[in-house]
């Protein structure tokens, strides 16, 4: 049988079988396992981190664009509502009532957000901006209560419209736009307030 040897006592032990290094118990190649044990990222992890950072930067860029032009979502919604579509439900009155109730919950969240804590809405010059961190009111429970309200408004509109086109295009479009805006806002706040934000 091949000899099992501990190699380089200064490093975490790695197993060799017949003189060939093998993966450790976590499935990492020996060099990656040694780097991980020392707290250093392996080259593969560095590539993954750079890719993730690049995607994050693109999401922030898209968020800044979306923040600036978010007012154009209403005309897009109206256009989606004009496209002929199969109905979500056979009874438009049921769809209208259900959608109204969901949208009402969203509007209530928005009103409570503004009523319980002063926030600067709309940024400055159509760019993400904040003078201070808001951590009171609904912000003490949810990081983005206005966007939670917006989410329910859009879902409510999708249900009330009784349109699969709006539900399958408008809702994901709105969610993607808001995800990008949140990334841009968090980038701004993390840059400005540092550890206080996190």
N, C-alpha and C positions, 0 to 999 in steps of 0.2 A: 504493500500500500504506500502511496506517496506520503512523504513526511509533511507534517503541519508545522510551520515555523512562524514565530512572531518576528517581524522585521522592524528594525529601527526602533529601539525602545523609547526614543524621544518622541516618537509619533504614536498615535493610537495604534494598537496592534491590528495587523491585517493578516489574513490567512493566505498562505500560498500552498498550492497543490502541485507537487512536482516542479517547484521552482517558479511557476507562473502566478502572478498576482491575480486574484479573483475579486469579484464584487463583494462588498461587505453585506451585513444583514439587511441594510436598508436598500440594497440593490445598486449602490453607488460604486463606480470604479474607484480603485484605491487612492488615486491622486485626488479625486473629488471628495472622497471620504476624509482624507487628511486635511484638505483645505476647509471642509465643513467643520471639522473638529477644532481647527484653529480660528474659526470665525471668519474665514475668508471666502468670498463667493467663488465658485468654480467658473471657468471660462463659459461653460454652458449657461450657468445662472446669470453671468454678466450679460450675455447676449439676450437672454430672456428678459432681464431687467431693462436693458436698453430698448428692446422692442416694446415692452410695457410702457416705459417712459415716453417713447415716441407716440404710441397710441394715446396716452394720456394728454400729451401736448396737442395732438390733433383734436381730441375731444374738447379741450379748453378753447382752442381756436374756433371750433364749430360752435361752442357755447357762447363765445363773445359775439360771433356773427348772429346767432339765434337771438341773443339778448337784444342786440341792436334792431333787428327786424321782426321781433315777435309780434308786433302789431299787425303784420300781414297774415297772421294765422286766421283771422276772422274771414277775410275774403276767400282764403283757401277752403275754410269750412263751408262757406256758402256755396262755392263751386261744387264741393263734394256732395252737398245736399241736393243739387240740381241734377246730378247724374242718376239716371234711372237705375233702380236696384231692387233685388228681391227683398221682401219684407222679413224682418226678424220675427215678428209675430203676426198672426192673422187678424188680430184685433188692434187697430191703431189707437183706440182709446186707452187700452191697457198699457201699450207702449208709452203713450203720452204721459199717463199718470205715473207710471213707474219711473220714467226718465225725469219727470218733474221732481219727484221726491228725492231721487239720487242727486240731482243738480242742486236742490234746496239744501241738502246736507253739505255739499261743497261750498255753496255760498255762505252758509252759516259758519263753516270753518274759516273762510276768508274774513268775514266780519269779526269773528272772535279774535283772529290773529291781529287785525288792525286795532280793535278795541282794547285789547289787553296789553299791548306793547307798542310804543311808537317805533315805527320803522320808516326809513326813507325808501319809498317805492320808486321804481323806474330808473334807479342809478343816477348818474350824472352825465349829461350830454350823450345819452343812449349807450353808456358804458357801465359795466359793473362797478359799483361804488358803495362804500359804507364808511361812516365816520367812527362807529363803535360797534362792538359785538352786541347783539340783542340776545339775552339769555333769560328774559322774563316772559310771562304770559305763556302762550302755547309753545314758544321757543324753548321753554324749560323742559318740555316733554318730547317735542318732535323737532328735528333739525330744520325742516322746510315746511312748516304748516301751510303757508300760502300755496305751495305747489301741491300739497295733499288736497287742498280745497279745489285747485284747478283740475286735478285728476278727476275728482268726483263730478265737477261741472262737465268735463268732456265726456265722461262715461254716461252721465245723465242725458247729454245732448245726443249721444249715439243711440241710446235706448229710445228716447223720445222721437228721434228722426225715423225710427223703425227701418233703417237702411243698413244692409250688410256692407255696402260700399263704404259708407261713413265709418261704420264700426271697424272694418278691416283695414282701412287706409288712414282715416283721420285720427283714431285713437293711437295706433303705433307711431304715427308721425308726431303727435303731440307729446307722447311719452319720450320719444327719442330727443325731441327738441328740449324738453325740460331736463332730461338727464344731462345733456350737453351744457345747458345753462347752469345747472347745479355744479358741474365740474368747474366751469369758469368762475363761479362765485366762490367756491371752496378754494380754488387756486389763489384768487385775489385775497381772501380772508387769511389764508395760511401765510401768504407772503407778507401781509400787513401786520398780522397779530401773532404769528408764530405759535409757540406752545400754548398761548392763551386760547387759541382757536381749537386746537386738538384736545 
